Amino acid sequence: MFLDLFQDKKNLLKLYKTLHPEDTDATEDTLDIVTIDNVLTDNLYNDLGIMGGNNRLLLLLEAQSGWTVNILIRILLYLAQSYHEYFERTSQSLYKSRKVKMSKPELYIIFTGNKGRKPDTISLSKEFFDGADIDIEVRAKVIYESDTEDIINQYIIFCKVFDKQRKLYGMTEQTVKETIRICKDRNILKEYLISREKEVVTIMMSLFDDEQIMKTYWKDMENTLAYKKDKETAERLIKMRKLSLEEISLCVPSLSFDELRKLKAEIMQLV
């Protein structure tokens, strides 16, 4: 939804002017979206690149509600790829003697959770190298919920309303529709939600599907690892010959009694 919201140049201009209110010459025509489809093998669903006025490159990455400084690595990769595409787009060669022209980077993280004692700026050197003077640095400004009515803050509030409704109704369509209803009543992204309500429902429901798939995947992985561990434990206990199968079954809950009997028979044949 983050990308869908700002694909509209009208909303993109609002976002840009929130970050640069002093740029009174900015218009929808002076802004370009330069979002990268993917970096390495990870799709960047909520990452937005903008080429603004005065040859300024803004990169905004949503950190969602879970705090992680690993986003600095994503920013580093994203920035490198953005410049690579920028030089190709402007027909500049890095292998000629003439110095290339670069757009000035501005790096932002939109955090939709609670600020608490989290910093306003995070840096690669501080978070990963204890503040050492390293040969490459990445610093990003973190944007939290505020008491303003700008479009970035409205987006953050929308995310918080959504999280609250998900806790009430789970991963359901009711969660999405209640979120939209509440936000429209509170004049949060109202114009966007009225014009794109069906699309927002589809986008949010697809996120539920993706999340459920990942949860199922990790649950299966956990079950597989637990079964493997229990089987190894059962093999050791059977070989020790100190416990009955009934007693062993209490120690390895992921194996059925029939599986234990078959396992014991296999071990006894090898002895």
C-alpha positions in Angstrom: 0.0 0.0 0.0 2.9 2.3 0.7 3.9 2.2 -3.0 0.4 2.3 -4.2 -0.3 5.4 -2.2 2.6 7.3 -3.6 2.3 6.2 -7.2 -0.2 9.0 -7.4 1.9 12.1 -8.2 -0.4 14.3 -6.2 0.4 12.2 -3.1 4.0 12.0 -4.0 4.2 15.8 -4.1 2.6 16.0 -0.7 5.2 13.6 0.6 8.1 15.6 -0.9 6.8 18.9 0.4 6.5 17.3 3.9 10.3 16.7 3.8 11.2 19.9 1.9 8.6 22.6 2.5 11.2 25.2 1.5 11.1 24.0 -2.1 8.3 26.1 -3.3 9.1 25.4 -7.0 8.4 21.7 -6.7 5.5 20.4 -8.8 4.3 16.9 -9.8 6.3 17.2 -13.0 9.6 17.8 -11.2 9.3 14.5 -9.3 10.1 11.1 -10.6 9.7 7.7 -9.0 12.8 5.6 -9.3 11.8 2.7 -7.1 13.8 -0.5 -7.7 11.8 -3.6 -8.3 14.2 -5.8 -6.3 17.7 -5.9 -4.9 19.5 -9.3 -5.0 16.6 -11.7 -4.5 14.4 -9.9 -2.0 11.4 -7.9 -3.3 11.3 -4.5 -1.8 7.6 -4.1 -1.5 7.6 -1.0 0.7 10.6 0.9 -0.5 10.3 4.1 -2.5 12.9 6.0 -4.4 12.2 9.6 -5.5 14.2 11.9 -7.7 13.3 15.4 -6.5 14.2 19.0 -7.3 17.8 20.3 -7.3 19.1 16.9 -8.4 18.1 15.4 -5.1 17.6 11.6 -4.6 15.4 10.7 -1.7 15.1 7.1 -0.6 12.3 6.2 1.8 12.2 2.7 3.3 9.3 1.6 5.5 10.6 -0.3 8.5 7.1 -1.4 9.4 6.2 -1.9 13.1 9.1 -4.1 13.9 12.4 -2.3 14.7 15.5 -3.5 13.1 18.8 -1.8 12.3 19.3 -4.3 9.5 17.4 -1.9 7.3 20.7 0.1 7.0 22.1 -2.8 5.0 19.0 -2.6 2.7 19.6 1.1 2.3 23.2 0.6 1.4 22.3 -2.0 -1.3 19.4 0.1 -2.5 21.5 3.2 -2.8 24.2 1.4 -4.7 21.6 0.0 -7.2 19.9 3.3 -7.5 23.1 5.0 -8.5 23.9 2.2 -10.9 20.6 2.8 -12.7 21.0 6.5 -12.4 24.3 6.5 -14.3 22.8 4.2 -17.0 19.8 6.5 -17.3 21.9 9.6 -17.7 24.4 7.9 -20.0 27.4 8.5 -17.7 30.3 6.1 -17.7 32.3 5.3 -14.6 35.3 4.2 -16.7 36.0 7.6 -18.3 38.2 10.3 -16.8 35.4 12.8 -16.6 33.9 13.0 -13.2 30.3 11.9 -13.2 27.5 14.0 -11.8 25.7 12.4 -8.8 22.3 13.2 -7.3 22.5 14.1 -3.6 21.1 11.3 -1.4 18.6 11.7 1.4 17.8 8.6 3.4 14.7 8.1 5.5 13.0 5.3 7.4 9.3 5.5 8.1 8.7 3.6 11.4 5.1 2.8 12.1 5.7 1.4 15.6 6.1 3.3 18.9 9.2 5.5 19.2 10.0 4.9 22.8 13.7 5.7 23.2 14.7 4.9 19.6 17.0 7.4 17.9 16.0 10.1 15.3 19.0 9.0 13.2 20.7 5.6 12.8 24.1 5.0 11.2 26.0 2.0 9.9 29.2 2.7 11.9 27.4 3.1 15.2 25.0 0.2 14.9 27.4 -2.4 13.4 30.9 -1.2 14.2 30.6 0.5 17.7 31.0 3.9 16.2 34.4 3.2 14.6 35.7 5.3 11.8 34.9 3.0 8.9 35.5 3.6 5.2 31.9 3.6 4.2 29.0 5.2 6.1 25.2 5.2 5.8 23.1 7.5 7.9 19.3 7.6 7.8 16.7 9.8 9.4 13.9 7.9 11.2 10.4 9.3 10.9 7.9 8.5 13.7 4.3 9.4 14.4 3.9 13.1 15.3 1.1 15.6 15.9 1.1 16.8 12.4 -1.5 16.2 9.6 1.0 15.6 6.8 0.6 12.6 4.5 3.5 10.7 6.1 2.0 11.0 9.5 -1.4 9.9 8.1 0.2 6.8 6.7 1.8 5.9 10.0 -1.5 6.4 11.8 -3.2 4.2 9.2 -0.7 1.4 9.9 -1.3 1.7 13.7 -5.0 1.5 13.2 -4.5 -1.5 11.0 -2.4 -3.2 13.6 -5.0 -2.6 16.3 -7.8 -4.0 14.2 -5.7 -7.1 13.3 -5.3 -7.8 17.0 -9.1 -7.7 17.3 -10.2 -9.6 14.2 -7.1 -11.4 13.1 -6.0 -11.8 9.4 -9.5 -11.2 8.0 -11.2 -8.9 5.5 -13.1 -7.4 8.4 -9.8 -6.1 9.8 -9.1 -4.3 6.5 -12.6 -2.9 6.1 -12.7 -1.7 9.7 -9.3 0.0 9.3 -10.5 1.8 6.2 -13.8 2.9 7.9 -12.0 4.2 11.0 -9.5 6.1 8.9 -12.0 7.7 6.6 -14.0 8.8 9.7 -10.9 10.3 11.2 -9.9 12.0 7.9 -6.8 9.8 7.6 -5.8 9.3 3.9 -9.5 9.8 3.3 -9.3 10.9 -0.3 -7.0 8.0 -1.2 -9.1 5.4 0.6 -12.3 6.6 -1.0 -10.9 6.5 -4.5 -8.9 3.3 -4.1 -10.8 1.3 -1.5 -11.2 -1.9 -3.5 -7.5 -1.8 -4.4 -6.5 -1.3 -0.8 -8.6 -4.2 0.3 -7.0 -6.4 -2.3 -3.4 -5.3 -1.4 -3.9 -5.8 2.3 -5.6 -9.2 1.9 -2.7 -10.3 -0.3 -0.4 -9.4 2.6 -2.4 -11.7 4.8 -2.0 -14.5 2.3 1.8 -13.9 2.1 2.1 -13.8 5.9 0.0 -16.9 6.3 2.2 -18.7 3.8 5.4 -17.7 5.6 3.9 -18.7 9.0 2.9 -22.1 7.6 6.4 -22.5 6.1 8.2 -21.7 9.4 5.8 -23.9 11.3 6.5 -26.8 9.0 10.2 -26.1 9.4 9.9 -26.1 13.2 7.9 -29.3 13.2 10.5 -30.9 11.0 13.3 -29.9 13.2 11.4 -31.0 16.4 10.7 -34.4 14.8 14.3 -34.9 13.8 15.5 -33.9 17.3 13.0 -36.2 19.0 13.9 -39.1 16.7 17.6 -38.7 17.6 16.7 -38.6 21.3 14.5 -41.7 21.0 17.3 -43.6 19.2 19.7 -42.8 22.1 17.2 -43.8 24.8 16.4 -47.1 23.0 20.0 -48.0 22.7 20.5 -47.3 26.4 17.8 -49.9 27.2 17.0 -48.3 30.5 13.5 -47.0 29.7 10.3 -48.6 28.3 8.8 -47.3 25.1 6.0 -45.8 27.2 8.5 -43.8 29.2 10.4 -42.8 26.1 7.2 -41.6 24.4 6.9 -39.0 27.2 10.2 -37.6 26.2 9.6 -37.4 22.5 6.1 -35.9 21.9 6.5 -35.6 18.1 6.8 -39.4 17.6 3.8 -41.7 17.9 4.0 -44.9 19.8 3.9 -46.9 16.6 6.8 -45.0 15.2 8.7 -45.7 18.4 8.0 -49.4 18.0 9.2 -49.4 14.4 12.3 -47.4 15.4 13.1 -49.9 18.1 12.7 -52.8 15.8 15.1 -51.2 13.3 17.7 -50.5 16.0 17.5 -54.0 17.4 18.1 -55.5 13.9 21.3 -53.5 13.6 22.6 -54.5 17.1 
